[in-house]
Amino acid sequence: MNNKRYTLAVRRLTDGDTASDVLTEFLGVLENFEFDVKAAYLDSGFYDGKCLTLLQAHNFAYIVPVIKWGSKIKTELSQGWSREIVEWSL
């Protein structure tokens, strides 16, 4: 399993599900594996304040595509393709 990518969880959405509810469930699954998960790769549906806070609280590395909201984020992203934004408020 070293240095390979696997899909570890898939879930059907139902009415009333929020991104943060689904993410909480997924993070619980990841923490219960008998092997280490190095990073979570999520789609842009998880780009919101609650989800980013959950990811930080669980101390997983993560990649989430950024949705270009507002002029501040557009300026940050215009400086190159790969960026790590350490402090950000939504």
Beta strands, then each sheet from edge to edge (+ up, - down):
strand 1: 39-41
strand 2: 61-63
sheet 1: 1+ 2+
end
